[in-house]
Amino acid sequence: MTLPSRKPGAIPAATIARLPIYHRVLASFGANGVTTIASEELAAACGVSSAKLRKDLSHLGSFGTRGVGYNVSYLTFQIARELGVSKSRGIVIVGMGNLGRALASYRAFGGRGFHIVGIFDRDHELVGNTIMCGQESFTVKPVGDLPAVVSQSDVKIGVITTPADSAQEIADLMIQAGLVSILNFAPVVLNVPEQVEVRKVDLAVELQILAFHDHRSDLDQNLQEPHIRAEIA
């Protein structure tokens, strides 16, 4: 397979954030037997304009044929290659509370380029329990076993689903074990070396942002009502 020519320069952060969406939608089209797709149709399914889609993909190379569209399987592969998930990447999850168990049981990991290598907790009542992770069962291991599992397996990413007061200690342990990519669900900012990449997911923050927009909508509506009543009068 001949790879497309690559544009020089870094890919913008906003484009990187949209690439997983493009990959997920393309994979869905491919699973449904779609072989080619027009940029307009793909863009609509991804919730972006066709111009933005084409600009995003231009950072990866030259894709698509005028009048035909994109080859679904080829573009899916190229985006997966750019994301680094053309081959499955191992992850470990620390914190087997409600959130950790729900995340571990997420069935779509395999189809998105990831597989679970190990799950951990420091609670003696949870250690030793078996949890279904997709179609495979894993035994919860003590946190102290994390460095050995990372060193013996092809682990790329650590996921933290612990309470806030434990998250920094777990991050330190992951970094000492050699992990440089961390997904943090704990409601706390982690202090990590510059070379460590941390992505933070705070559900409360997302809800507060939605509440802000809902509140602004209410305010706008309240401001409009007197004007409407005045016009009626």
N, C-alpha and C positions, 0 to 999 in steps of 0.2 A: 504493500500500500504506500503510495506516494503521499507524503505529508505536505500540507499547504505551506506557502511561504509565510513567514512570521514577521509581523510588523515590529520594528524596533520600539523600545521604550516600555515602561511599566504599564500594566493594565490598571485603569482607575478603580478605586475601591467600590464605587457605586456599581460598576460593571461586574466586579467579582461577586458582589452581593446578589446580582441577578442571575449569574451563571447556573447556580443550583436549581433555580426555578425553570430555566430553559431545559436543563438536563432532565428534570422530573417530568415535565410536560412532553418532551420528545420521547422519553422512555415509555410513557403512557400511550402515545400515538403508535410507537413501534409495536407495543404489546397488542394493539388492536389491528395490526396488519397494515398500517399506513406506511408506505415506502417513500413517498415524496410529499412535501408540504410547502405551500406558498408562504412567503414572509408575512403577509397580512393575516393569514389564518393562524400561524404560529404566534405572532405577536398578540392577537386577540386572546388566544388561550392562555398566554402568559400575563395578560393584563398590562401590556405596554404598547406603545405605538410601533408601527413597522419601521419607522425611521430610527427609533432608539434601538430596536432589535438589531437592525443592520449595522448600526454604528458599534454596538457592543461586540458583535461577532467579528467586525473588521479588526478588532484588537487581537484576535486569535489567528486570523489569516484570511484567505480568500475562499468563500464558500458560496454555494448556490449557483444556479444556472438561470439566466434571464428567460422568462416564459415557462420555466419548469418548476423552479423552487429549490428547496433543500432536500438532499438525500437524508432521510431520517436516521438511519442506522449509522451513517458516516459522521453526521454532525453530532449525534449522541456520543459516539466514541471520542471525537475531537474535544468536546467539552469535558468529558470524563477525564481525558488525558491532561487537559489544562488544570482541572481541579485536583488532579492527583489521585483519582479514584478509579482509574482504568483497571487497577488491581485492588483487591480488597485490603483495607487497612484495619489492623487490630486495635481495639480500644479496651480500656479497663474502666470500671465504674466503682467509685468509692462512696458508700452511703446507701444502705439498703432499707431506708425508710419508705414511706408511701411513694414519694417521687422517684427514688432510685429503682424500686421494683417496677413501677410503671414504665420507666425508661428502658430498663433491662428487657422487658417483655415486648418492646416495640418490634413488630414483625418486619418492618420495612428496611431495617438496617442492611440486610444482605443485598437488597436491590438498589441501595444507594451507595454501595462501595465500602461497607464496614462490616466487621464481625467482632463480637465480644470475645475477649480472651479470658477475662476474669472479673469477678465481682467481690467486693470487700466491705467489711464493716468492723467496728471495734466493739460493738455490743455483743457480749457473750451469748445472749439469748438468740441472736440472729446468726452468728457464726455457726456453720455446720448445716444450716437450712438449705434446702434445694429450691431453686427458682427457675422456672421455664423462661429462657431467653430466646424468643422466637420459637423454633422447633427443637432447640437443644436445651438440656438442663444443665445448670451450673450450681456448684456448692459455694455458699458464701464463705470466703476465707478471711482470716484475721488480717487487719491492715499491715501488720508486720511482715506478711508474706509478699507484699506488693513488689519490693525490689527484686526478689527472686523470680517472680512471674515475668516482670518486665525484661529481665536479663536473659531469660530462657525462651521468650516468645517474641514474635515480631509485633510488638506493641508500638503504636505511633502516637496515640492520643489518650489523655487521661480525662475522665469526666468526674466532677465533684458534685455530689448531691447531698452533702452533709449539712448540719446546722452551721450557722455563720461562725460560731466560736471554734469550730474544728477545721474550717476550710483552709486557713493559712498553713496550719501544720500539715495537712494532707498535700497541699500544693508543694510545700518544701520537700516532702517525702517523694513526690512524683518527680520533681526536678533532680533530686539526688539520685533517683533511679535511672535518670537519663531522658525523661520525657521533656519535650520542649513545646508541646501543644496541649493546652488545657481548655476544656469547656467547663465553665463555672456556673452552677445553678444556685450557689449559696448567695444570700443577700449581703455581700461584703466585697470590698475592693481588695484584690490580692496584690501583695508586694512581691514582684518577681524580677529576675534579671532581664536585661534588655532583650536578650536573644530568645526569651520565652514568649510565645504567642498565647494570649489569653482572650477567649471570647466569653462574654458574660451574658447570661440569660436571667433576667429578673422579672418574674411574672407580675409582681406587684407594681413595678414601674410601668409595665405595659398597660396594666389596668388603670393606673393613674393618668397615663397619657390619654386613654380613651375617655376617662372621666372628665378630663380637661376639655376635650372637644365637645363632649355632650353638654357640659356646663356652658361653654361658649354658645352652643346652639340654642340652649334655653334662654340665655341672655339676649341673643339676637331676636328671638321670637318675642320676648317680652317688650323689647324696644319697638318692634313693629306693630304690636297690638294697639297701642294708643293712636298711632297714625292711621291704622285701618278704621278704628272706631270714629276718629275725627272725620274721615272721608265719608263714612256712612251717615254720620249726623249731618 
